[in-house]
């Protein structure tokens, strides 16, 4: 009888854990676009190296959008390196939670394109 209770408890724990991690892995909270000056892209971390960046969305850095880039998005990482200091538009997904090996933020960039800055005088 005790063995059966322990088995059911372990089985329930495995099912709940699997459901939670599946939700965190696949579910997104929002999707969208942000524009601004790409002021930072870096590979940082002690145990898990992740790509982190910042986008300045206001005059003199008043609004900073912090984001992460998945290691598997090598094309996006290279574009970010090349566009450092430029005005860009990024496509992102926001997740409910994150894993330490994914990044520090809940925002993940999937695409980046260079844009004309609205702050430049013509």
Secondary structure, DSSP 8 states (H G I E B T S, - for coil): -HHHHHHHHHHHHHHHHHHHHHHHHH-EEEEEEEEEEEEEEEEE-SSS-EEEEEEE-SGGGSSEEEEEE-TT-HHHHHHHHHTTTSEEEEEEEEES---TTT-SSSEEEEEEEE---TTS--
